[in-house]
Amino acid sequence: MQTFIKDLSTEVGEEVTIKGWLNNKRSSGKIAFLEIRDGSGFAQAVAVKEGLPAEVWEAIDKTTQESSVEVTGKVTKHPKQEGVYELQIIPSASSGQASFKIIQLAQEYPISKKDHGPEFLMDNRHLWLRSKKQWAILRIRDTVETAINKYLHSENFIRTDSPIFTPNACEGTTTLFPVPYFDLGTAYLSQSGQLYIEAAIASVGRCYDFGPVFRAEKSATKRHLTEFWMMDAEAAFVEHDENLKIQENLVKAIVKKCLEDCQQEFKILERDVTALRVMVDKPFVRYTYDEAIKKLNKLGSDIKHGEDLGNDDEGLLTKDSDVPVFIEKWPKNIKPFYMKIDPGNSDLVLNDDLIGIEGAGELIGGSQREDDYDLLIERIGHEGLSEKDYEWYLDLRKYGSVPHSGFGIGVERVVRWISGAEHIRECVPFPRTINRLRP
């Protein structure tokens, strides 16, 4: 029966079998230290030549990096490291035989201990995923996604997924990937499921989708992918201030879950989580767009009113902050048509961007949606969009329209921030960028 490495602490003194891959090996010729990886964790197996059958030591000696193996041994505590457990490859108490089986002897592994350039590692992404660092990031990603699902369900959201093929844009057509769609003309790869979950709230009240979205931006920064994972949430009868509160609590829930469950991963990544621990107990900062522009100008930015914030501007706003920063109530002429006009100032919309600390950049974009049919018609016309293309979306304002709000959170950006990864391409198993489509 197979035992997972993560469960070794419950098996001290017992004989167990683990199945996995040889991550690393050190041998003096008389004693061998084998680092085994089984997906759930890493553990050292210790073998002493003396006392082992010749065929067992021979198998251990010839095993190469990344060979798949089955190892049976006795679980012991590490003699020097608290909370670390080892496997002693010794003859079985029941059979008197030691067990080390090679399932497949790996060829010479192309990724060695020497430094490799990022392009080489990306070309070999299918193998590089096996490294400890990538293992840790993938597990943090899973924890982030789990925390999102758990928090939203606790707030009465249900998951209602959206189509990837869409007939029209959510936020303009310049960043869409067109796809020939049989005899119906051109479809587009979705850039957001927002419009569809706006329809679903009239059925379920609060909902969210979770899946890949696509942006045809020719951006090659450390924070941009052409295919990435987005969670879009929408809630009926939720207005602007409550929308911000939901976003803040979601981010705190994600960070808390990672702090609880990812200690080993943080250790592997050498990630100092002090700032994460501090921020979960403090309220987030809020600036209006006007306040943010004035503050940036004082800090030396040459940004002008009416311009979007760049990466440097986001960094300036948060460099001395212990907590993420909301920037709310932006000029309507630089934001999409569906955002609700601020009743206190008709030049602004009730929206927000959430900027993360530690150089994380924008994590969330959200807004209260325009729920008035006539005003939405006016905004669509002003943007030069086709009223016919959005006929179904306009129907939502004709039959039981209610105040509602929503937001989208980029999974890879959150993972990059929490893991401390330098580049966002490390935060998705197989990244798609403007210059990478393989493997």
ChimeraX attribute file (.defattr): number of C-alpha atoms within 10 A of each C-alpha:
attribute: neighborCount
match mode: 1-to-1
recipient: residues
	/A:1	6
	/A:2	11
	/A:3	15
	/A:4	17
	/A:5	24
	/A:6	14
	/A:7	12
	/A:8	23
	/A:9	15
	/A:10	10
	/A:11	14
	/A:12	16
	/A:13	14
	/A:14	12
	/A:15	19
	/A:16	20
	/A:17	18
	/A:18	21
	/A:19	21
	/A:20	21
	/A:21	25
	/A:22	25
	/A:23	21
	/A:24	15
	/A:25	17
	/A:26	12
	/A:27	14
	/A:28	9
	/A:29	10
	/A:30	10
	/A:31	15
	/A:32	20
	/A:33	18
	/A:34	23
	/A:35	19
	/A:36	28
	/A:37	25
	/A:38	19
	/A:39	15
	/A:40	13
	/A:41	18
	/A:42	21
	/A:43	20
	/A:44	22
	/A:45	22
	/A:46	19
	/A:47	24
	/A:48	17
	/A:49	19
	/A:50	10
	/A:51	11
	/A:52	17
	/A:53	14
	/A:54	11
	/A:55	12
	/A:56	17
	/A:57	23
	/A:58	13
	/A:59	15
	/A:60	21
	/A:61	16
	/A:62	10
	/A:63	21
	/A:64	21
	/A:65	21
	/A:66	21
	/A:67	20
	/A:68	21
	/A:69	21
	/A:70	17
	/A:71	20
	/A:72	24
	/A:73	25
	/A:74	22
	/A:75	22
	/A:76	18
	/A:77	16
	/A:78	13
	/A:79	9
	/A:80	7
	/A:81	8
	/A:82	8
	/A:83	8
	/A:84	15
	/A:85	24
	/A:86	23
	/A:87	31
	/A:88	20
	/A:89	24
	/A:90	22
	/A:91	17
	/A:92	15
	/A:93	11
	/A:94	7
	/A:95	7
	/A:96	9
	/A:97	15
	/A:98	22
	/A:99	20
	/A:100	21
	/A:101	16
	/A:102	18
	/A:103	13
	/A:104	13
	/A:105	16
	/A:106	15
	/A:107	11
	/A:108	11
	/A:109	11
	/A:110	9
	/A:111	15
	/A:112	9
	/A:113	6
	/A:114	5
	/A:115	8
	/A:116	10
	/A:117	7
	/A:118	10
	/A:119	10
	/A:120	11
	/A:121	15
	/A:122	19
	/A:123	14
	/A:124	15
	/A:125	19
	/A:126	13
	/A:127	14
	/A:128	18
	/A:129	20
	/A:130	16
	/A:131	12
	/A:132	17
	/A:133	19
	/A:134	21
	/A:135	20
	/A:136	23
	/A:137	27
	/A:138	20
	/A:139	19
	/A:140	26
	/A:141	23
	/A:142	15
	/A:143	21
	/A:144	24
	/A:145	17
	/A:146	14
	/A:147	21
	/A:148	21
	/A:149	19
	/A:150	16
	/A:151	18
	/A:152	20
	/A:153	15
	/A:154	10
	/A:155	12
	/A:156	12
	/A:157	21
	/A:158	18
	/A:159	19
	/A:160	17
	/A:161	17
	/A:162	20
	/A:163	13
	/A:164	17
	/A:165	15
	/A:166	19
	/A:167	17
	/A:168	20
	/A:169	20
	/A:170	19
	/A:171	14
	/A:172	13
	/A:173	14
	/A:174	10
	/A:175	16
	/A:176	20
	/A:177	17
	/A:178	18
	/A:179	13
	/A:180	10
	/A:181	12
	/A:182	8
	/A:183	6
	/A:184	8
	/A:185	10
	/A:186	15
	/A:187	19
	/A:188	19
	/A:189	23
	/A:190	24
	/A:191	27
	/A:192	27
	/A:193	26
	/A:194	21
	/A:195	18
	/A:196	20
	/A:197	25
	/A:198	24
	/A:199	18
	/A:200	22
	/A:201	23
	/A:202	17
	/A:203	11
	/A:204	16
	/A:205	18
	/A:206	27
	/A:207	27
	/A:208	28
	/A:209	23
	/A:210	22
	/A:211	17
	/A:212	18
	/A:213	20
	/A:214	21
	/A:215	20
	/A:216	18
	/A:217	15
	/A:218	13
	/A:219	13
	/A:220	12
	/A:221	11
	/A:222	14
	/A:223	17
	/A:224	20
	/A:225	26
	/A:226	23
	/A:227	19
	/A:228	23
	/A:229	18
	/A:230	22
	/A:231	24
	/A:232	26
	/A:233	28
	/A:234	30
	/A:235	25
	/A:236	20
	/A:237	14
	/A:238	20
	/A:239	18
	/A:240	22
	/A:241	13
	/A:242	13
	/A:243	22
	/A:244	26
	/A:245	12
	/A:246	16
	/A:247	21
	/A:248	19
	/A:249	16
	/A:250	20
	/A:251	23
	/A:252	21
	/A:253	19
	/A:254	23
	/A:255	21
	/A:256	19
	/A:257	18
	/A:258	25
	/A:259	18
	/A:260	9
	/A:261	13
	/A:262	18
	/A:263	15
	/A:264	11
	/A:265	23
	/A:266	21
	/A:267	13
	/A:268	15
	/A:269	18
	/A:270	12
	/A:271	14
	/A:272	13
	/A:273	16
	/A:274	8
	/A:275	13
	/A:276	20
	/A:277	15
	/A:278	11
	/A:279	18
	/A:280	19
	/A:281	11
	/A:282	12
	/A:283	15
	/A:284	20
	/A:285	15
	/A:286	16
	/A:287	16
	/A:288	15
	/A:289	23
	/A:290	16
	/A:291	13
	/A:292	21
	/A:293	24
	/A:294	15
	/A:295	16
	/A:296	20
	/A:297	15
	/A:298	10
	/A:299	12
	/A:300	10
	/A:301	14
	/A:302	11
	/A:303	15
	/A:304	12
	/A:305	15
	/A:306	14
	/A:307	11
	/A:308	15
	/A:309	17
	/A:310	12
	/A:311	14
	/A:312	12
	/A:313	22
	/A:314	22
	/A:315	19
	/A:316	17
	/A:317	23
	/A:318	20
	/A:319	14
	/A:320	10
	/A:321	16
	/A:322	20
	/A:323	22
	/A:324	25
	/A:325	25
	/A:326	25
	/A:327	23
	/A:328	25
	/A:329	23
	/A:330	24
	/A:331	22
	/A:332	21
	/A:333	13
	/A:334	12
	/A:335	14
	/A:336	15
	/A:337	25
	/A:338	21
	/A:339	21
	/A:340	28
	/A:341	22
	/A:342	18
	/A:343	10
	/A:344	9
	/A:345	11
	/A:346	11
	/A:347	13
	/A:348	21
	/A:349	28
	/A:350	25
	/A:351	31
	/A:352	25
	/A:353	22
	/A:354	25
	/A:355	23
	/A:356	28
	/A:357	24
	/A:358	19
	/A:359	18
	/A:360	21
	/A:361	25
	/A:362	24
	/A:363	20
	/A:364	24
	/A:365	20
	/A:366	24
	/A:367	26
	/A:368	28
	/A:369	25
	/A:370	23
	/A:371	21
	/A:372	16
	/A:373	16
	/A:374	12
	/A:375	15
	/A:376	21
	/A:377	18
	/A:378	12
	/A:379	18
	/A:380	16
	/A:381	13
	/A:382	11
	/A:383	12
	/A:384	8
	/A:385	17
	/A:386	12
	/A:387	15
	/A:388	9
	/A:389	12
	/A:390	17
	/A:391	11
	/A:392	13
	/A:393	17
	/A:394	19
	/A:395	13
	/A:396	20
	/A:397	17
	/A:398	12
	/A:399	10
	/A:400	9
	/A:401	17
	/A:402	17
	/A:403	16
	/A:404	23
	/A:405	29
	/A:406	28
	/A:407	23
	/A:408	23
	/A:409	23
	/A:410	17
	/A:411	24
	/A:412	24
	/A:413	29
	/A:414	26
	/A:415	27
	/A:416	24
	/A:417	21
	/A:418	25
	/A:419	27
	/A:420	20
	/A:421	19
	/A:422	12
	/A:423	15
	/A:424	21
	/A:425	21
	/A:426	22
	/A:427	24
	/A:428	22
	/A:429	16
	/A:430	17
	/A:431	19
	/A:432	18
	/A:433	21
	/A:434	14
	/A:435	9
	/A:436	14
	/A:437	11
	/A:438	13
	/A:439	11
